[in-house]
C-alpha cells in the first residue's frame, strides 16, 4: 500500500481553497463598487448634459440674465440665511412651550405699608373684565394708526412697513420711525427684554409669526392693550385710564384716547403727570395719524385738538415706585418657594415700608441733588434704609422715577471704595489682630501696582483704629497680604454681599463692585451685634379670599450669627470714631450714637456713606450712570450730608436703641448731653407723626376743587395776557 501524501498546510492558517474563495469574494465587491460608481457617474453626467442642453434653450440675455442670476443667488443666500437665523431663534421658542405662557410670573398685587395703608399697586390682570368690544373705538383706532396701520393685513411681519421706515430713517439721518409691527411688540413684551441687539430682533420676528399662527388678530390686539407699559408704573390701557384720568377705560374721550396711544412710543417721556405739554403735543401727532390712516376726518378730530385731555395732577404724590418694583420681584421669588402663592396671583402684600421715612428719604436726596448736583457734576443718587434685622423702611433708586425706572439701589453695581474696608478689618480681627495692633503705613508695591493714600502722604506705624478712622489705603492691603484675600471675600459673603467679588490686589480698598442694598445689609450686621441681616420688604401676603399665604415671622428661620460678638464691638467702636473724629464728621446726629464709613473711588466716580445707629442702617451713593467723574464728590460730602438729613428725621421723637458695644457716656460729644432713652434691641419704633389717610384724601379733594375754581375763573376772564397764579388767587 502506498503511503498517504504528507499534508503541506501550515497549522493555524486557512486551507488554500478557502483563501482563494475569500480573495474572489473581495475582488467581486471591489468590482461591484467600481461598476456602480462608473455607472452613477455616467448617469449624472448625462443628466447634467441634458439639464445644460435644456437651459441653453432658455438662456437669458441682457438685463434678463442679470435679473435671473441675482434672483437665483438671492434665493440661495436667503435660504441659507433663513436656516441660520432660525437656529438663533430657537432659544426664544422655549418660552412658548409652557401651557400658561400668558400668565407666567404675572401678579396683581396691592401693596400696603407696615401700618396697613395702601401705597400702590403692581402687576397685570390678564383676564380683564373689560373685553375688546367695550374698549372705546377711538382708543383702538388711535393705537392702530400710531403703532401698526396694516395690522389686519400682515401676518406678523410687515415688510412694506419696514421698508418705508428704513426710507424715512435714511432721509432723517436717524431713527424717526419704527418698523416693528404690533405683533412683534407684543412678542417682545411677552417673551423678551428691551435689549437692543440683532439676536433679539431675530427672536422677535419668529415669535411674531408664532403668535399669528396661534392667536386671532383680536386676541393679539387685546393682549397688546393689556400688556403695553404706559408709564407711571402701570401696564395696560385699563390701568392707565384709571391712573391718568381717574376713569373707567370705557369712558375715555377721543382726546384722552389719543394721549394714551401716544405713550406707547416713550411712556416716560410723554407721561402727562410728568410733562403735560409733551404729552399733549404727542397726542396731537396721534390725531394726525388717525386722519392720515383715514380712520377719522379732520373735522372729527378738531374738537380734540382744541380741547386736549387734562390728566389727574399727581405732582404732589410721591409713591415709593422703586420700592414697589423691588417688592414685586420679592413676591415673585417667594412664589418659587411657596406653591400656594404661585397658584393665587391676585394678592395683598403688607410691606416693611414706613411712608414718613420714605418721604424724608426722597426729600433728602432731592434736596441735596437740587442744591449741589449740577455744581458738583453728580446727577444720580440712591439710598436704602433698613432696621438692623434687614427690614427695608425706605428706598430711593434714582433722582427721578419718571425719567428712569432703573433701580440704582438694587441693580446698579458700583465700586464701594473705602466703605469696603470694614470687611478687611473684621477679617483681621478674626485672625489675631485687634484695634491696637500696629501696622506700618509706608509705600507698598505689588508688581506694577502701588496703593496710595488720599493726600499721598504716609504716617509710619499706626494702630488699626487710626488706620480705619483716617481711611489709610496701604494698611488694608498689607493686612490682605498677611491672611489672604480669600478670607476677606468669605467674610463679605457671610455678611451679605450677593454679587461675585473679583479677587484682585486692589480688592481690600474697594475695587470690586457691589450694590447699595447689599452694603446696607452688611453694615446691619454690625448694628445688630453680628447676626445675618438679609434685606427684606415683605411681612405678610394674603390672597383675594383673605387667606394668609405667607407670614415672615412664621415662614422664615431665625437669623444666624455670622460674626463674633466681641469683634463686632471692636469694629463698632472704631466706626463710631469715624463719625466722631474721622472722615464722616458731617454725618453726626445730635444726641445719637452713629457709626459708619465713607467711600470714594478713583477719579471721584462713586461716593458712598454707609452708616448706622441702634435703630436704623442707611446706605447712600452718589455718582453718574455713565461712570463719568463727579467734581470731587467724596463720601464725606454729599452722601454724608444726605444721610444726616434723613437720619436726623428718622430719630426724631423715637426712643433710641443701644448700639452693640458702644456706650454713649464714653463719647466726649455726647457725654454732656441729656441721657437718651433706651429700649430693648428688638422693640419696634413707633410711627413718626403723619397725616391720617382720611385727612390726606380730604386735603386732596379741597385742592382739586380749588384748582377747578381757578380754571373756571380764568376761562371767564376777558381775553388778554394770562394772569399769574398769584393774580388769579387774588
Secondary structure by P-SEA (a helix, b strand, c coil): cccccccccccccccaaaaaaaaaaaaaaaaaaaaaaaaaaaaaaaaaaaaaaaaaaacccaaaaaaaaaaaaaaaaaaaaaaaaaaaacccccccccccccccccccccccccccccccccccccccccccccccaaaaaaaaacccccccccccccaaaaaaaaaaaaaacccccccccaaaaaaaaccccccccaaaaaaaaaaaaaaaacccaaaaaaaaaaccccccccccaaaaaaaccccccccccaaaaaaaaaaccccccccccccaaaaaaaaaaaaaaaaaacccccccaaaaaacccccccccccccaaaaaaaaaaaaaaaaaacaaaaacccccccccccaaaaaaaaaaaaaaaaacccccccccbbbbbbcccccccccccccccccccccccccbbbbbcccaaaaaaaaaaaccccccbbbbbcccccccbbbbcccccccccccaaaaaaacccaaaaaaaaaccaaaaaaaaaaaccccccccccccccccccccaaaaaaaaaaaaaccccccccccccccccccccccccccccccccccccaaaaaaaaaaaaaaaacccccccccccccccbbbbbcccccbbbbbbccccbbbbbbbbbcccccccccccccaaaaaaaaaaaaaaccbbbbbccccccccccccccccccccccccccccccccccaaaaaaaaaaaaaaaaaaaaaaaacccccccccccccc
